[in-house]
Amino acid sequence: MPPAFDLSHFVLRAQALALYRQALRSVRRAPPDARGASGARGGSAAVALTLPADELRAAVRSATDGARKADTTAQVKFLLAEGKLQLRKLNEMLGLLSSSEAEQPPGDEAIGGCSKHAH
């Protein structure tokens, strides 16, 4: 017979699933290939701007699968807090990326057929 779980276990499980779904929704906002942002791959959430959406999705899945090994309530709560922080950073970066793309329309360097720097 499987072990009996209390209410807090189910609440934490629901929070973890909700966080996973939020992360996947955020990844959908990422451009298909954002490598042009910095070109280098590194270690933290800052690398999100250099990863294509497919790799971000794989990273979210990997982090979620790795978190399944947590066996105490304290570990799960810590991982949820850490995941929320990382998701907030990812959303901020994706927001910055989309706002910077919106602020720089193509052909911005020439106004009325004249270059800004030709004066």
C-alpha positions as CSV (number, residue, x, y, z in Angstrom):
1,M,0.0,0.0,0.0
2,P,1.4,3.4,-0.9
3,P,2.2,5.8,1.9
4,A,-0.6,8.1,3.1
5,F,-0.1,11.8,2.4
6,D,-1.5,14.6,4.4
7,L,-3.2,17.8,3.1
8,S,0.0,19.8,3.0
9,H,1.6,17.3,0.6
10,F,-1.2,17.8,-1.9
11,V,-1.1,21.6,-1.5
12,L,2.7,21.6,-2.2
13,R,2.2,19.3,-5.1
14,A,-0.5,21.6,-6.6
15,Q,1.8,24.6,-6.1
16,A,4.7,22.8,-7.8
17,L,2.5,21.8,-10.8
18,A,1.2,25.4,-11.0
19,L,4.8,26.7,-11.0
20,Y,5.8,24.3,-13.7
21,R,2.8,25.4,-15.9
22,Q,3.6,29.1,-15.3
23,A,7.2,28.4,-16.4
24,L,6.1,26.7,-19.6
25,R,3.8,29.6,-20.4
26,S,6.6,32.0,-19.9
27,V,8.9,30.0,-22.1
28,R,6.3,30.3,-24.9
29,R,6.9,34.1,-24.8
30,A,10.6,33.5,-25.6
31,P,11.8,34.1,-29.1
32,P,12.5,30.8,-31.0
33,D,16.2,31.7,-31.1
34,A,17.6,34.5,-29.0
35,R,21.3,33.7,-29.3
36,G,22.1,37.2,-30.6
37,A,21.7,38.7,-27.1
38,S,25.1,37.9,-25.7
39,G,26.5,34.8,-27.5
40,A,27.9,33.1,-24.4
41,R,26.4,30.5,-22.3
42,G,26.7,30.8,-18.6
43,G,25.2,29.6,-15.3
44,S,22.3,31.6,-14.0
45,A,18.9,33.0,-15.2
46,A,20.9,35.6,-17.2
47,V,21.6,32.9,-19.7
48,A,17.9,32.8,-20.6
49,L,18.4,35.5,-23.2
50,T,21.0,33.4,-25.0
51,L,19.0,30.2,-25.1
52,P,16.4,29.3,-27.8
53,A,12.9,28.5,-26.5
54,D,13.4,24.8,-27.0
55,E,16.4,24.8,-24.7
56,L,14.6,26.9,-22.1
57,R,11.7,24.4,-22.1
58,A,14.2,21.6,-21.7
59,A,15.9,23.4,-18.8
60,V,12.5,23.9,-17.1
61,R,11.7,20.2,-17.5
62,S,15.1,19.2,-16.2
63,A,14.8,21.4,-13.1
64,T,11.4,20.0,-12.4
65,D,12.5,16.5,-12.8
66,G,15.5,17.1,-10.5
67,A,13.2,18.6,-7.9
68,R,11.2,15.4,-7.7
69,K,13.9,13.9,-5.5
70,A,13.0,16.3,-2.6
71,D,11.5,14.2,0.1
72,T,10.9,16.5,3.0
73,T,8.4,19.3,3.2
74,A,11.2,21.8,4.0
75,Q,13.1,20.8,0.8
76,V,9.9,21.1,-1.3
77,K,9.1,24.6,0.1
78,F,12.7,25.7,-0.5
79,L,12.6,24.5,-4.1
80,L,9.2,26.2,-4.7
81,A,10.6,29.5,-3.4
82,E,13.7,29.1,-5.5
83,G,11.6,28.3,-8.6
84,K,9.4,31.3,-8.1
85,L,12.4,33.5,-7.9
86,Q,13.9,32.1,-11.1
87,L,10.5,32.4,-12.8
88,R,10.3,36.0,-11.8
89,K,13.8,36.7,-13.2
90,L,12.9,34.9,-16.4
91,N,9.7,36.9,-16.8
92,E,11.7,40.1,-16.2
93,M,14.3,39.2,-18.8
94,L,11.7,38.2,-21.4
95,G,9.8,41.4,-20.7
96,L,13.0,43.4,-21.2
97,L,13.7,41.5,-24.4
98,S,10.2,42.1,-25.9
99,S,10.2,45.8,-24.8
100,S,13.6,46.4,-26.3
101,E,12.5,44.9,-29.6
102,A,9.4,47.0,-29.6
103,E,11.5,50.2,-28.9
104,Q,13.8,49.6,-31.9
105,P,11.9,49.3,-35.1
106,P,13.8,48.2,-38.1
107,G,15.1,51.1,-40.2
108,D,15.3,53.3,-37.1
109,E,18.8,54.6,-38.2
110,A,17.5,56.5,-41.2
111,I,14.9,59.3,-40.9
112,G,13.6,60.8,-44.1
113,G,16.3,59.3,-46.2
114,C,19.0,60.9,-44.1
115,S,21.3,59.1,-41.7
116,K,21.3,60.5,-38.1
117,H,25.1,60.6,-38.2
118,A,25.4,62.3,-41.6
119,H,25.3,65.8,-40.2
